[in-house]
């Protein structure tokens, strides 16, 4: 019998709102409020991304360095991560997502979060929601063990997310043919994982993903507050 996996994206799949910029602002307010004067640079970097002058990974690194800092001791960041995760779980989780997570758990599926968000805070949110495993964008450590504003490896987005899930399966000793995968996401960027999974589910999806899901006969769920 195949092992059963339920893999969830996080931002706007499980959560109502994206979490990355709110995490940076939350960290800045608690660590160094003066950094918020640098927020115009965050906006400029977003313009640069839209203009394709930088990629998503570099966008993340720049914004992190401006609002959190070039490096920070993990023990200093830990209470910030904890308070942010608690705030997200208290007010930013879609009820429909909670019900789906509980249903997958009750059905015996192994719960996995696969998100482009940084592991440093995504893992704290995932733990509070009962996820067993997290695949996410990693941060580098310097020689002194401080977290630096550089991505370690790939940004867990698009084709890279699929590659990172495959690498995780290999590390866990799970053959693709021996597992049945149910995958939930709201965004067209995750369509490589949708196509690769056994049960692709478009959740709270935008128009492009809805069109693709209908064309491919995928499940479509709306966990938004309007549903």
C-alpha positions in Angstrom: 0.0 0.0 0.0 1.3 3.4 -0.9 2.3 6.0 1.7 -0.1 9.0 1.6 1.3 12.5 1.5 -0.6 15.8 1.7 1.6 18.7 0.5 0.5 22.2 1.1 1.7 25.6 -0.1 1.4 28.2 2.6 0.9 31.8 1.5 -2.8 32.3 0.4 -3.3 28.6 0.4 -3.3 28.1 4.1 -3.1 31.8 5.0 -5.5 34.6 4.1 -2.6 37.0 3.3 1.0 36.6 2.3 3.5 36.4 5.2 6.9 37.5 3.9 6.7 41.3 4.0 4.6 41.2 7.3 7.3 39.1 8.8 10.0 41.6 7.8 8.0 44.5 9.3 7.2 42.5 12.4 11.0 41.8 12.9 11.9 45.4 12.2 9.4 46.7 14.8 10.8 44.4 17.4 14.5 44.5 16.6 15.3 47.9 15.2 12.3 50.1 14.4 14.5 52.7 12.7 14.9 50.2 9.8 11.3 51.1 8.7 12.7 54.3 7.2 14.3 52.0 4.6 10.9 50.7 3.5 11.0 52.9 0.4 13.9 50.8 -0.8 11.7 47.7 -0.3 9.2 49.3 -2.7 11.9 50.2 -5.2 13.1 46.6 -5.1 9.6 45.4 -5.9 9.6 47.8 -8.9 13.0 46.3 -10.0 11.5 42.8 -9.7 8.5 43.7 -11.8 10.9 45.3 -14.4 12.8 42.0 -14.3 16.0 43.7 -13.2 16.3 41.2 -10.3 14.8 37.8 -9.6 12.5 36.7 -6.7 15.4 35.3 -4.7 17.4 38.5 -4.9 14.3 40.5 -4.0 14.0 38.5 -0.8 17.6 38.9 0.1 17.5 42.7 -0.4 14.3 43.2 1.6 15.6 41.0 4.4 18.9 42.9 4.7 17.1 46.2 4.9 14.4 45.3 7.4 16.1 42.6 9.5 19.8 43.2 8.9 22.7 41.6 7.1 23.2 39.1 9.9 21.6 38.3 13.2 22.1 35.8 16.0 19.4 33.0 15.9 18.7 33.4 19.6 17.9 37.1 19.1 15.5 36.3 16.2 13.8 33.3 17.9 11.3 35.4 20.0 10.5 37.4 17.0 9.7 34.3 15.0 7.7 32.8 17.9 5.5 35.9 18.3 5.0 36.2 14.5 4.0 32.6 14.1 1.6 32.9 17.0 0.0 35.9 15.4 -0.4 34.2 12.1 -1.9 31.1 13.5 -4.3 33.2 15.6 -5.6 35.5 12.8 -4.3 34.6 9.4 -5.3 30.9 8.8 -8.2 30.2 6.6 -10.9 28.0 8.4 -11.2 25.9 5.3 -7.5 25.2 5.3 -7.7 24.1 8.9 -10.5 21.7 8.1 -8.6 20.3 5.1 -5.5 19.8 7.2 -7.4 18.0 9.9 -9.2 15.8 7.4 -5.8 14.8 5.8 -4.4 14.1 9.3 -7.5 12.0 10.1 -7.1 10.1 6.8 -3.6 9.2 7.8 -1.8 11.4 5.3 1.7 12.7 6.2 1.4 16.5 6.3 4.1 18.4 4.5 4.4 22.2 3.9 6.2 23.3 0.8 6.6 27.1 0.6 8.7 29.8 -0.9 8.7 31.5 2.4 11.8 31.3 4.6 12.0 28.2 6.8 13.0 30.3 9.8 9.4 31.4 10.3 7.4 29.0 8.0 8.5 26.1 10.2 7.2 27.8 13.3 3.8 28.3 11.7 3.8 24.7 10.3 4.6 23.2 13.7 1.7 25.0 15.3 -0.6 23.7 12.6 0.5 20.1 13.1 2.7 19.6 10.0 5.4 16.9 10.3 7.7 18.2 7.6 8.7 21.5 6.0 10.3 22.2 2.6 11.1 25.9 2.3 13.6 28.6 1.3 16.7 28.3 3.5 18.9 31.1 4.9 22.6 30.9 5.2 24.7 31.0 8.3 28.0 32.8 8.6 31.2 31.4 10.3 29.8 32.6 13.7 26.5 30.8 13.3 24.6 34.1 12.6 21.7 34.1 10.1 22.6 36.2 7.1 20.5 37.8 4.4 21.4 35.2 1.7 19.4 32.3 0.4 21.1 28.9 0.9 20.4 26.9 -2.2 17.4 27.7 -4.3 14.3 29.9 -3.7 11.6 27.3 -3.2 9.4 28.6 -6.0 8.2 27.3 -9.4 10.3 24.5 -10.9 12.7 24.8 -7.9 9.9 23.9 -5.5 9.3 20.7 -7.5 13.1 19.9 -7.5 13.2 20.5 -3.7 10.2 18.3 -3.0 11.9 15.5 -5.1 15.1 16.0 -3.2 13.2 15.8 0.1 11.6 12.5 -1.0 15.0 11.1 -1.7 16.4 12.2 1.6 13.4 10.6 3.3 14.0 7.3 1.5 10.6 7.6 -0.3 10.3 6.3 -3.9 8.0 8.4 -6.0 6.2 5.3 -7.2 5.6 4.2 -3.5 3.8 7.4 -2.4 0.4 9.0 -3.3 0.7 12.8 -3.3 -2.2 15.2 -2.8 -1.0 18.8 -3.5 -2.7 22.1 -2.6 -1.7 25.5 -3.9 -3.3 28.8 -4.9 -0.8 29.9 -7.6 0.1 29.1 -11.2 3.8 29.1 -10.3 3.1 25.8 -8.5 1.6 24.1 -11.6 4.8 22.0 -12.1 4.0 20.4 -8.7 0.3 20.2 -9.5 1.1 18.3 -12.7 3.5 16.0 -10.9 1.2 15.1 -8.0 -1.4 12.4 -8.0 -4.2 14.6 -6.7 -3.7 18.2 -7.7 -5.9 20.7 -5.9 -6.2 24.4 -6.8 -7.2 26.3 -3.7 -8.3 29.9 -3.4 -6.8 30.1 -6.9 -6.4 33.1 -9.2 -7.8 33.2 -12.7 -4.9 31.6 -14.5 -4.7 28.6 -12.2 -8.5 28.2 -12.3 -8.4 28.1 -16.1 -5.6 25.5 -16.0 -7.3 23.4 -13.3 -10.6 23.3 -15.3 -8.7 22.3 -18.5 -6.8 19.6 -16.6 -9.9 18.4 -14.6 -8.1 19.2 -11.2 -10.1 19.7 -8.0 -10.8 23.4 -7.3 -11.5 24.4 -3.7 -12.3 27.9 -2.3 -11.3 28.3 1.3 -11.5 32.0 1.2 -13.7 33.9 3.7 -16.2 34.6 1.0 -16.9 30.9 0.4 
